Amino acid sequence: MVPEPLSKLIDELTKLPGVGPKTAQRLAFHLLESSEPEVETLAGAIVHAKKTLKHCSLCFNVTDKDPCGLCQDIKRDASLVCVVADPKDLMALERTREFKGTFHVLGGLISPLDGVGPDDLRIRELLLRLESGQIKEIVVATNPSATGEATALYLAKLIKPLGVKITRLACGLPMGADLEYADEVTLSKALEGRREL
């Protein structure tokens, strides 16, 4: 029989995304085997992050100061804005160290099946940013999924008439992939996005 405190800990850990019962159990036992100061440090970090982090009032990235460091960086090209679904996508793009513009976090993707419409996202705030006239290009960096494509098309419909260039991240084959194992949609997107060598 599992003691109630351990059962409760495992139940709480399974609420985390991507954590199933077995992983939750493994994490729970790891925490039990950790020293009390280590566990308190982890718990303190979680509570501190929850209390101090907020959304930047300009780009809506997660930050501890407003505006965030990315929005305050004068070396960034403010005329170029990359639109992402959530802060995790922003962090992935930042890891490349290739994008030199600013960002806008929508807070999700249009998904009628999940009850998420355009009004549930930060599209209105993006349009307000465009009113400054400073932004020359919007790069839509949403996932190449049905919801990502729907969101990209919706944004294009709104933004093109404003005279702002709108582009989409290229889709295609990942590095090291074998053509024979690629699906038809991926190959089609790779052909569409081909470029001159």
N, CA, C and O of each residue as an XYZ file, in Angstrom:
788
protein
N       0.835     -1.187      0.000
C       0.000      0.000      0.000
C       0.881      1.253      0.000
O       1.858      1.333      0.744
N       0.519      2.242     -0.855
C       1.297      3.477     -0.984
C       0.850      4.461      0.109
O      -0.343      4.727      0.255
N       1.810      4.998      0.875
C       1.445      5.986      1.905
C       0.760      7.207      1.261
O       1.105      7.602      0.147
N      -0.195      7.788      1.964
C      -0.987      8.901      1.429
C      -0.136     10.083      0.961
O      -0.408     10.617     -0.114
N       0.896     10.525      1.724
C       1.700     11.665      1.248
C       2.424     11.365     -0.075
O       2.549     12.239     -0.933
N       2.898     10.121     -0.230
C       3.572      9.734     -1.479
C       2.565      9.678     -2.614
O       2.848     10.142     -3.719
N       1.400      9.118     -2.355
C       0.350      9.049     -3.366
C      -0.056     10.447     -3.823
O      -0.242     10.680     -5.018
N      -0.192     11.374     -2.883
C      -0.563     12.762     -3.198
C       0.517     13.427     -4.054
O       0.210     14.125     -5.020
N       1.791     13.201     -3.689
C       2.901     13.774     -4.453
C       2.895     13.250     -5.888
O       3.058     14.022     -6.833
N       2.709     11.949     -6.048
C       2.666     11.352     -7.399
C       1.489     11.928     -8.184
O       1.634     12.272     -9.357
N       0.329     12.032     -7.545
C      -0.848     12.605     -8.221
C      -0.580     14.028     -8.699
O      -0.938     14.387     -9.821
N       0.047     14.836     -7.850
C       0.341     16.229     -8.225
C       1.346     16.288     -9.376
O       1.217     17.124    -10.270
N       2.338     15.410     -9.357
C       3.347     15.403    -10.420
C       2.758     14.968    -11.764
O       3.212     15.425    -12.813
N       1.748     14.088    -11.741
C       1.139     13.661    -13.009
C       0.356     14.789    -13.671
O       0.001     14.687    -14.846
N       0.082     15.861    -12.933
C      -0.620     17.017    -13.515
C       0.296     17.861    -14.403
O      -0.174     18.712    -15.158
N       1.606     17.620    -14.306
C       2.557     18.351    -15.147
C       2.492     17.815    -16.576
O       2.291     16.616    -16.770
N       2.658     18.679    -17.581
C       2.573     18.213    -18.972
C       3.680     17.207    -19.292
O       4.843     17.416    -18.947
N       3.307     16.132    -19.944
C       4.279     15.125    -20.366
C       4.715     14.184    -19.260
O       5.598     13.353    -19.476
N       4.121     14.295    -18.084
C       4.500     13.434    -16.964
C       3.385     12.426    -16.708
O       2.310     12.770    -16.216
N       3.673     11.167    -17.056
C       2.723     10.096    -16.803
C       2.946      9.503    -15.418
O       3.823      9.953    -14.681
N       2.163      8.504    -15.067
C       2.269      7.901    -13.736
C       3.662      7.349    -13.398
O       4.145      7.523    -12.279
N       4.298      6.689    -14.358
C       5.624      6.110    -14.080
C       6.676      7.195    -13.870
O       7.495      7.101    -12.956
N       6.653      8.212    -14.707
C       7.605      9.321    -14.550
C       7.344     10.052    -13.244
O       8.281     10.430    -12.540
N       6.073     10.252    -12.920
C       5.719     10.922    -11.662
C       6.242     10.135    -10.474
O       6.756     10.717     -9.518
N       6.115      8.811    -10.527
C       6.608      7.968     -9.442
C       8.131      8.077     -9.325
O       8.674      8.172     -8.225
N       8.811      8.061    -10.475
C      10.277      8.189    -10.487
C      10.708      9.536     -9.901
O      11.652      9.603     -9.114
N      10.010     10.607    -10.290
C      10.317     11.936     -9.768
C      10.047     12.020     -8.266
O      10.822     12.616     -7.518
N       8.944     11.418     -7.839
C       8.590     11.445     -6.422
C       9.675     10.769     -5.592
O      10.092     11.298     -4.562
N      10.128      9.614     -6.033
C      11.179      8.912     -5.281
C      12.500      9.674     -5.322
O      13.261      9.662     -4.355
N      12.768     10.338     -6.449
C      13.977     11.167     -6.526
C      13.909     12.291     -5.487
O      14.886     12.570     -4.791
N      12.755     12.921     -5.398
C      12.589     14.004     -4.426
C      12.715     13.492     -2.996
O      13.296     14.163     -2.143
N      12.173     12.307     -2.732
C      12.273     11.733     -1.386
C      13.721     11.394     -1.020
O      14.111     11.473      0.145
N      14.507     11.017     -2.025
C      15.909     10.670     -1.783
C      16.802     11.913     -1.719
O      17.938     11.834     -1.249
N      16.298     13.054     -2.187
C      17.057     14.304     -2.144
C      17.100     14.828     -0.716
O      16.263     14.482      0.118
N      18.100     15.675     -0.455
C      18.181     16.266      0.888
C      17.049     17.283      1.062
O      16.503     17.803      0.089
N      16.716     17.548      2.316
C      15.649     18.509      2.600
C      15.969     19.898      2.037
O      15.077     20.543      1.487
N      17.233     20.387      2.157
C      17.543     21.692      1.556
C      17.355     21.718      0.026
O      16.930     22.733     -0.528
N      17.671     20.605     -0.651
C      17.481     20.547     -2.104
C      15.997     20.648     -2.463
O      15.620     21.365     -3.389
N      15.169     19.927     -1.724
C      13.731     19.950     -1.982
C      13.161     21.330     -1.667
O      12.315     21.840     -2.402
N      13.629     21.937     -0.564
C      13.156     23.275     -0.209
C      13.583     24.307     -1.245
O      12.835     25.238     -1.543
N      14.790     24.143     -1.796
C      15.267     25.052     -2.846
C      14.379     24.940     -4.076
O      14.000     25.951     -4.668
N      14.043     23.701     -4.463
C      13.158     23.488     -5.610
C      11.780     24.103     -5.353
O      11.256     24.832     -6.195
N      11.210     23.813     -4.218
C       9.894     24.356     -3.878
C       9.938     25.886     -3.838
O       9.013     26.551     -4.305
N      11.008     26.434     -3.281
C      11.158     27.888     -3.220
C      11.268     28.506     -4.604
O      10.708     29.570     -4.866
N      11.998     27.826     -5.492
C      12.149     28.337     -6.865
C      10.807     28.354     -7.587
O      10.512     29.285     -8.336
N       9.997     27.325     -7.361
C       8.670     27.266     -7.987
C       7.791     28.404     -7.469
O       7.155     29.110     -8.251
N       7.759     28.575     -6.163
C       6.932     29.625     -5.556
C       7.423     31.012     -5.988
O       6.621     31.888     -6.308
N       8.749     31.202     -5.994
C       9.319     32.496     -6.388
C       8.965     32.816     -7.844
O       8.565     33.938     -8.158
N       9.115     31.824     -8.731
C       8.791     32.044    -10.144
C       7.320     32.395    -10.306
O       6.972     33.311    -11.052
N       6.468     31.674     -9.613
C       5.022     31.919     -9.717
C       4.654     33.317     -9.233
O       3.782     33.969     -9.807
N       5.327     33.779     -8.166
C       5.005     35.096     -7.594
C       5.610     36.252     -8.388
O       5.003     37.321     -8.455
N       6.774     36.074     -8.986
C       7.472     37.206     -9.596
C       7.361     37.302    -11.111
O       7.524     38.389    -11.665
N       7.090     36.198    -11.797
C       7.031     36.255    -13.258
C       5.674     36.760    -13.721
O       4.639     36.453    -13.129
N       5.702     37.543    -14.793
C       4.483     38.102    -15.386
C       4.709     38.179    -16.886
O       5.739     37.731    -17.389
N       3.760     38.739    -17.589
C       3.902     38.898    -19.042
C       4.337     40.321    -19.356
O       3.823     41.282    -18.785
N       5.291     40.441    -20.272
C       5.742     41.748    -20.750
C       4.545     42.469    -21.373
O       3.768     41.858    -22.107
N       4.397     43.740    -21.090
C       3.254     44.500    -21.612
C       3.386     44.803    -23.106
O       2.415     45.231    -23.730
N       4.576     44.587    -23.695
C       4.765     44.837    -25.126
C       4.669     43.560    -25.949
O       3.882     43.484    -26.892
N       5.481     42.543    -25.590
C       5.538     41.327    -26.411
C       4.815     40.135    -25.786
O       4.546     39.149    -26.471
N       4.498     40.214    -24.492
C       3.788     39.180    -23.751
C       4.620     37.931    -23.491
O       4.076     36.855    -23.247
N       5.946     38.080    -23.544
C       6.834     37.011    -23.113
C       6.809     36.967    -21.582
O       6.393     37.931    -20.939
N       7.247     35.871    -21.013
C       7.344     35.760    -19.560
C       8.576     36.532    -19.110
O       9.650     36.395    -19.695
N       8.416     37.353    -18.055
C       9.511     38.201    -17.607
C       9.361     38.530    -16.126
O       8.295     38.351    -15.537
N      10.446     39.013    -15.544
C      10.370     39.486    -14.163
C      10.422     41.010    -14.114
O      10.309     41.603    -13.041
N      10.596     41.651    -15.283
C      10.555     43.115    -15.355
C       9.779     43.523    -16.604
O       9.690     42.768    -17.572
N       9.224     44.725    -16.561
C       8.374     45.165    -17.660
C       8.811     46.539    -18.138
O       8.849     47.470    -17.334
N       9.142     46.707    -19.416
C       9.169     45.687    -20.456
C      10.338     44.714    -20.268
O      11.286     44.991    -19.534
N      10.243     43.578    -20.944
C      11.246     42.522    -20.791
C      12.586     42.929    -21.407
O      12.686     43.936    -22.108
N      13.587     42.140    -21.133
C      14.934     42.411    -21.641
C      15.011     42.426    -23.158
O      15.767     43.212    -23.728
N      14.241     41.570    -23.820
C      14.255     41.540    -25.285
C      13.674     42.826    -25.862
O      14.199     43.366    -26.835
N      12.601     43.311    -25.268
C      11.978     44.548    -25.757
C      12.833     45.774    -25.455
O      12.769     46.766    -26.181
N      13.627     45.714    -24.397
C      14.493     46.836    -24.028
C      15.812     46.858    -24.805
O      16.520     47.864    -24.796
N      16.143     45.749    -25.476
C      17.426     45.627    -26.177
C      17.428     46.521    -27.420
O      16.751     46.229    -28.406
N      18.197     47.613    -27.363
C      18.227     48.574    -28.479
C      18.959     48.021    -29.704
O      18.872     48.608    -30.782
N      19.672     46.912    -29.562
C      20.361     46.296    -30.704
C      19.409     45.497    -31.584
O      19.757     45.128    -32.705
N      18.210     45.231    -31.079
C      17.244     44.452    -31.851
C      16.523     45.343    -32.868
O      16.309     46.532    -32.632
N      16.159     44.749    -33.986
C      15.463     45.455    -35.063
C      13.969     45.521    -34.728
O      13.251     44.533    -34.878
N      13.515     46.673    -34.280
C      12.115     46.849    -33.865
C      11.158     46.841    -35.054
O       9.944     46.777    -34.859
N      11.679     46.905    -36.288
C      10.805     46.887    -37.462
C      10.453     45.460    -37.884
O       9.638     45.258    -38.783
N      11.067     44.479    -37.235
C      10.869     43.061    -37.552
C      10.313     42.356    -36.317
O      10.966     42.323    -35.274
N       9.102     41.790    -36.432
C       8.450     41.133    -35.287
C       8.133     39.685    -35.645
O       7.490     39.401    -36.656
N       8.595     38.789    -34.800
C       8.316     37.359    -34.966
C       7.146     37.001    -34.048
O       7.212     37.211    -32.837
N       6.089     36.466    -34.628
C       4.887     36.098    -33.876
C       4.947     34.604    -33.559
O       5.067     33.769    -34.456
N       4.862     34.286    -32.262
C       4.903     32.892    -31.808
C       3.658     32.600    -30.968
O       2.976     33.514    -30.506
N       3.380     31.320    -30.783
C       2.206     30.923    -29.996
C       2.433     31.118    -28.511
O       1.550     31.612    -27.810
N       3.615     30.733    -28.016
C       3.852     30.814    -26.572
C       5.322     31.067    -26.266
O       6.163     30.978    -27.160
N       5.640     31.381    -25.012
C       7.024     31.695    -24.642
C       8.022     30.563    -24.925
O       9.200     30.831    -25.160
N       7.570     29.315    -24.907
C       8.479     28.195    -25.215
C       8.992     28.298    -26.657
O      10.156     28.007    -26.933
N       8.105     28.718    -27.574
C       8.513     28.882    -28.977
C       9.519     30.023    -29.108
O      10.493     29.924    -29.854
N       9.271     31.101    -28.378
C      10.197     32.234    -28.370
C      11.577     31.775    -27.898
O      12.592     32.117    -28.504
N      11.607     31.005    -26.819
C      12.884     30.524    -26.279
C      13.612     29.626    -27.285
O      14.836     29.681    -27.396
N      12.859     28.804    -28.012
C      13.468     27.934    -29.026
C      14.121     28.768    -30.122
O      15.232     28.463    -30.555
N      13.439     29.821    -30.575
C      13.998     30.692    -31.611
C      15.205     31.469    -31.083
O      16.180     31.671    -31.807
N      15.141     31.897    -29.844
C      16.263     32.632    -29.255
C      17.519     31.760    -29.151
O      18.637     32.259    -29.273
N      17.329     30.461    -28.925
C      18.484     29.552    -28.821
C      19.278     29.503    -30.118
O      20.472     29.203    -30.096
N      18.635     29.795    -31.258
C      19.352     29.764    -32.536
C      20.321     30.935    -32.676
O      21.287     30.856    -33.435
N      20.068     32.015    -31.948
C      20.855     33.251    -32.027
C      20.862     33.856    -33.439
O      21.765     34.615    -33.791
N      19.861     33.516    -34.229
C      19.784     33.998    -35.603
C      18.811     35.160    -35.766
O      19.030     36.035    -36.604
N      17.752     35.180    -34.982
C      16.717     36.203    -35.154
C      17.108     37.456    -34.392
O      17.373     37.404    -33.191
N      17.145     38.583    -35.093
C      17.601     39.846    -34.496
C      16.475     40.859    -34.279
O      16.730     41.999    -33.891
N      15.240     40.447    -34.527
C      14.108     41.344    -34.345
C      13.495     41.208    -32.961
O      14.143     40.748    -32.021
N      12.230     41.618    -32.851
C      11.500     41.521    -31.587
C      10.435     40.431    -31.725
O      10.310     39.809    -32.779
N       9.682     40.209    -30.672
C       8.708     39.121    -30.667
C       7.318     39.611    -30.274
O       7.143     40.709    -29.745
N       6.335     38.751    -30.554
C       4.977     38.938    -30.052
C       4.427     37.546    -29.748
O       4.350     36.697    -30.636
N       4.046     37.315    -28.492
C       3.523     36.022    -28.053
C       1.997     36.081    -28.058
O       1.398     36.885    -27.343
N       1.372     35.228    -28.866
C      -0.081     35.221    -29.006
C      -0.800     34.630    -27.787
O      -1.917     35.032    -27.461
N      -0.156     33.688    -27.129
C      -0.810     33.019    -26.006
C      -1.628     31.821    -26.444
O      -2.572     31.428    -25.758
N      -1.274     31.234    -27.583
C      -1.958     30.046    -28.092
C      -2.176     30.139    -29.590
O      -1.626     31.013    -30.260
N      -2.987     29.225    -30.107
C      -3.309     29.169    -31.531
C      -4.820     29.069    -31.693
O      -5.514     28.571    -30.807
N      -5.320     29.539    -32.814
C      -6.746     29.430    -33.097
C      -7.088     27.948    -33.226
O      -6.503     27.234    -34.040
N      -8.030     27.501    -32.424
C      -8.425     26.092    -32.427
C      -9.900     25.985    -32.053
O     -10.232     25.816    -30.880
N     -10.796     26.083    -33.056
C     -12.233     26.020    -32.772
C     -12.641     24.756    -32.010
O     -13.553     24.801    -31.184
N     -11.975     23.635    -32.280
C     -12.320     22.384    -31.585
C     -12.046     22.472    -30.092
O     -12.710     21.813    -29.292
N     -11.060     23.293    -29.720
C     -10.737     23.475    -28.303
C     -11.396     24.730    -27.729
O     -11.150     25.101    -26.582
N     -12.231     25.374    -28.534
C     -12.926     26.570    -28.074
C     -12.048     27.815    -28.026
O     -12.350     28.762    -27.300
N     -10.956     27.815    -28.803
C     -10.053     28.970    -28.826
C     -10.243     29.716    -30.150
O      -9.935     29.201    -31.224
N     -10.749     30.923    -30.041
C     -10.950     31.759    -31.223
C      -9.978     32.920    -31.234
O      -9.207     33.075    -30.286
N      -9.986     33.742    -32.274
C      -9.075     34.882    -32.383
C      -9.153     35.845    -31.197
O      -8.143     36.429    -30.804
N     -10.338     36.009    -30.632
C     -10.498     36.928    -29.503
C      -9.852     36.409    -28.219
O      -9.657     37.166    -27.268
N      -9.524     35.127    -28.196
C      -8.875     34.546    -27.017
C      -7.363     34.719    -27.053
O      -6.676     34.416    -26.078
N      -6.848     35.206    -28.171
C      -5.406     35.388    -28.344
C      -5.058     36.876    -28.310
O      -5.948     37.726    -28.280
N      -3.781     37.181    -28.316
C      -3.322     38.578    -28.267
C      -3.120     39.150    -29.678
O      -2.092     39.753    -29.984
N      -4.124     38.941    -30.515
C      -4.082     39.449    -31.888
C      -4.392     40.944    -31.891
O      -3.766     41.704    -32.629
N      -5.339     41.364    -31.085
C      -5.690     42.782    -30.989
C      -4.462     43.603    -30.576
O      -4.222     44.686    -31.111
N      -3.695     43.077    -29.626
C      -2.486     43.767    -29.159
C      -1.431     43.855    -30.264
O      -0.705     44.844    -30.358
N      -1.352     42.811    -31.101
C      -0.426     42.837    -32.236
C      -0.841     43.935    -33.220
O       0.004     44.684    -33.710
N      -2.123     44.027    -33.503
C      -2.616     45.061    -34.420
C      -2.360     46.464    -33.866
O      -2.076     47.390    -34.626
N      -2.462     46.619    -32.552
C      -2.141     47.914    -31.925
C      -0.660     48.250    -32.119
O      -0.312     49.408    -32.350
N       0.205     47.251    -32.027
C       1.638     47.485    -32.251
C       1.897     47.934    -33.686
O       2.788     48.746    -33.937
N       1.120     47.406    -34.619
C       1.304     47.760    -36.034
C       0.912     49.205    -36.311
O       1.410     49.808    -37.262
N       0.030     49.765    -35.497
C      -0.426     51.141    -35.699
C       0.696     52.164    -35.575
O       0.576     53.278    -36.085
N       1.784     51.801    -34.903
C       2.904     52.742    -34.739
C       3.569     53.064    -36.073
O       4.222     54.097    -36.214
N       3.400     52.172    -37.056
C       4.039     52.375    -38.357
C       5.500     51.994    -38.376
O       6.145     52.070    -39.423
N       6.035     51.586    -37.245
C       7.451     51.236    -37.132
C       7.733     49.828    -37.660
O       8.844     49.552    -38.111
N       6.743     48.940    -37.608
C       6.941     47.543    -37.988
C       6.804     47.387    -39.496
O       5.799     47.781    -40.087
N       7.834     46.803    -40.110
C       7.857     46.619    -41.565
C       7.575     45.175    -41.981
O       7.084     44.923    -43.081
N       7.895     44.213    -41.075
C       7.686     42.799    -41.419
C       7.260     42.014    -40.187
O       7.782     42.198    -39.088
N       6.290     41.131    -40.414
C       5.835     40.179    -39.405
C       6.253     38.791    -39.892
O       5.932     38.399    -41.014
N       6.966     38.058    -39.048
C       7.342     36.676    -39.346
C       6.442     35.786    -38.494
O       6.520     35.820    -37.266
N       5.599     35.001    -39.131
C       4.708     34.107    -38.390
C       5.451     32.801    -38.150
O       5.781     32.079    -39.091
N       5.709     32.507    -36.883
C       6.473     31.314    -36.506
C       5.596     30.389    -35.666
O       5.938     30.046    -34.534
N       4.463     29.992    -36.239
C       3.591     29.035    -35.567
C       3.900     27.642    -36.106
O       4.474     27.495    -37.185
N       3.516     26.628    -35.346
C       3.784     25.246    -35.747
C       3.142     24.925    -37.090
O       2.093     25.476    -37.423
N       3.765     24.033    -37.867
C       3.171     23.627    -39.149
C       2.086     22.574    -38.936
O       2.144     21.483    -39.504
N       1.095     22.916    -38.110
C      -0.033     22.027    -37.808
C      -1.298     22.699    -38.322
O      -1.251     23.828    -38.812
N      -2.422     22.011    -38.212
C      -3.688     22.603    -38.669
C      -3.974     23.904    -37.928
O      -4.373     24.892    -38.544
N      -3.772     23.911    -36.605
C      -4.050     25.128    -35.832
C      -3.013     26.213    -36.119
O      -3.348     27.397    -36.160
N      -1.767     25.818    -36.314
C      -0.719     26.788    -36.651
C      -0.963     27.428    -38.001
O      -0.779     28.634    -38.167
N      -1.380     26.621    -38.968
C      -1.677     27.137    -40.304
C      -2.908     28.044    -40.273
O      -2.923     29.101    -40.904
N      -3.933     27.628    -39.539
C      -5.152     28.447    -39.444
C      -4.831     29.810    -38.832
O      -5.335     30.837    -39.287
N      -3.997     29.810    -37.806
C      -3.614     31.071    -37.162
C      -2.808     31.939    -38.116
O      -3.028     33.147    -38.196
N      -1.869     31.322    -38.843
C      -1.040     32.068    -39.798
C      -1.904     32.694    -40.893
O      -1.709     33.857    -41.249
N      -2.848     31.936    -41.421
C      -3.727     32.457    -42.479
C      -4.610     33.578    -41.956
O      -4.829     34.567    -42.655
N      -5.117     33.439    -40.746
C      -5.949     34.481    -40.142
C      -5.142     35.769    -39.980
O      -5.632     36.854    -40.295
N      -3.906     35.650    -39.488
C      -3.050     36.828    -39.318
C      -2.743     37.481    -40.665
O      -2.757     38.706    -40.786
N      -2.466     36.656    -41.673
C      -2.164     37.196    -43.005
C      -3.355     37.985    -43.545
O      -3.185     39.050    -44.140
N      -4.551     37.460    -43.335
C      -5.773     38.138    -43.810
C      -5.942     39.508    -43.146
O      -6.404     40.457    -43.779
N      -5.567     39.602    -41.870
C      -5.690     40.870    -41.150
C      -4.568     41.857    -41.478
O      -4.801     43.062    -41.578
N      -3.359     41.338    -41.644
C      -2.169     42.200    -41.725
C      -1.842     42.656    -43.143
O      -1.409     43.793    -43.329
N      -2.036     41.804    -44.148
C      -1.696     42.185    -45.532
C      -2.327     43.503    -45.958
O      -1.634     44.336    -46.541
N      -3.630     43.732    -45.688
C      -4.240     45.001    -46.107
C      -3.612     46.235    -45.455
O      -3.809     47.351    -45.936
N      -2.859     46.048    -44.366
C      -2.229     47.176    -43.683
C      -0.908     47.588    -44.341
O      -0.286     48.569    -43.935
N      -0.489     46.833    -45.357
C       0.743     47.171    -46.069
C       2.009     46.708    -45.364
O       3.105     47.147    -45.711
N       1.873     45.839    -44.394
C       3.027     45.292    -43.685
C       3.350     43.941    -44.302
O       2.462     43.112    -44.498
N       4.632     43.721    -44.608
C       5.064     42.441    -45.171
C       4.836     41.354    -44.126
O       5.175     41.527    -42.955
N       4.252     40.223    -44.560
C       4.038     39.107    -43.637
C       4.637     37.849    -44.258
O       4.318     37.480    -45.388
N       5.516     37.200    -43.492
C       6.194     36.003    -43.974
C       5.934     34.862    -43.003
O       5.452     35.069    -41.889
N       6.261     33.662    -43.443
C       6.041     32.449    -42.641
C       7.361     31.688    -42.599
O       8.098     31.659    -43.585
N       7.656     31.076    -41.463
C       8.844     30.238    -41.390
C       8.749     29.146    -42.444
O       7.663     28.634    -42.717
N       9.881     28.790    -43.035
C       9.895     27.718    -44.023
C       9.626     26.385    -43.331
O       9.990     26.189    -42.172
N       8.991     25.485    -44.049
C       8.734     24.133    -43.540
C       9.428     23.156    -44.463
O       9.643     23.450    -45.639
N       9.773     22.020    -43.948
C      10.395     21.018    -44.810
C      11.095     19.949    -44.024
O      10.662     19.567    -42.937
N      12.178     19.469    -44.580
C      12.892     18.336    -44.016
C      13.879     18.761    -42.934
O      14.602     19.743    -43.102
N      13.912     18.028    -41.832
C      14.914     18.335    -40.801
C      16.289     17.850    -41.236
O      16.398     16.952    -42.071
N      17.334     18.440    -40.674
C      18.696     18.011    -40.981
C      18.853     16.538    -40.628
O      18.390     16.090    -39.579
N      19.503     15.792    -41.502
C      19.766     14.379    -41.250
C      18.616     13.461    -41.606
O      18.704     12.256    -41.366
N      17.526     13.996    -42.177
C      16.366     13.169    -42.505
C      16.599     12.398    -43.802
O      17.343     12.844    -44.675
N      15.961     11.246    -43.918
C      15.980     10.462    -45.154
C      14.698     10.744    -45.919
O      13.605     10.676    -45.358
N      14.835     11.063    -47.214
C      13.667     11.369    -48.035
C      12.654     10.236    -48.038
O      11.446     10.476    -48.016
N      13.145      8.998    -48.068
C      12.226      7.867    -48.179
C      11.287      7.742    -46.983
O      10.221      7.137    -47.095
N      11.675      8.311    -45.831
C      10.839      8.207    -44.632
C       9.965      9.438    -44.399
O       9.141      9.446    -43.484
N      10.134     10.464    -45.208
C       9.358     11.697    -45.031
C       7.936     11.511    -45.563
O       7.728     10.841    -46.575
N       6.965     12.106    -44.877
C       5.579     12.022    -45.344
C       5.358     13.000    -46.494
O       6.187     13.872    -46.754
N       4.224     12.839    -47.178
C       3.938     13.626    -48.378
C       3.796     15.110    -48.080
O       4.256     15.942    -48.861
N       3.163     15.455    -46.958
C       2.968     16.869    -46.626
C       4.311     17.546    -46.381
O       4.540     18.659    -46.854
N       5.197     16.883    -45.646
C       6.524     17.446    -45.375
C       7.295     17.635    -46.677
O       7.921     18.675    -46.884
N       7.251     16.639    -47.551
C       7.947     16.752    -48.838
C       7.342     17.869    -49.687
O       8.077     18.602    -50.349
N       6.025     18.008    -49.679
C       5.365     19.089    -50.436
C       5.826     20.448    -49.929
O       6.141     21.337    -50.719
N       5.864     20.608    -48.606
C       6.304     21.881    -48.014
C       7.773     22.133    -48.336
O       8.164     23.273    -48.589
N       8.578     21.098    -48.330
C       9.998     21.253    -48.657
C      10.166     21.705    -50.109
O      11.029     22.532    -50.403
N       9.352     21.171    -51.014
C       9.414     21.590    -52.417
C       8.951     23.038    -52.578
O       9.555     23.808    -53.324
N       7.881     23.403    -51.878
C       7.374     24.777    -51.930
C       8.416     25.774    -51.445
O       8.569     26.851    -52.022
N       9.133     25.413    -50.383
C      10.081     26.332    -49.754
C      11.488     26.235    -50.302
O      12.427     26.743    -49.689
N      11.652     25.588    -51.453
C      13.010     25.425    -51.994
C      13.613     26.783    -52.333
O      12.903     27.740    -52.640
N      14.946     26.842    -52.267
C      15.642     28.100    -52.567
C      16.857     27.818    -53.428
O      17.342     26.689    -53.501
N      17.328     28.841    -54.064
C      18.464     28.701    -54.967
C      19.755     28.505    -54.176
O      19.957     29.120    -53.129
N      20.621     27.639    -54.695
C      21.913     27.401    -54.049
C      22.980     28.329    -54.600
O      24.132     28.269    -54.171
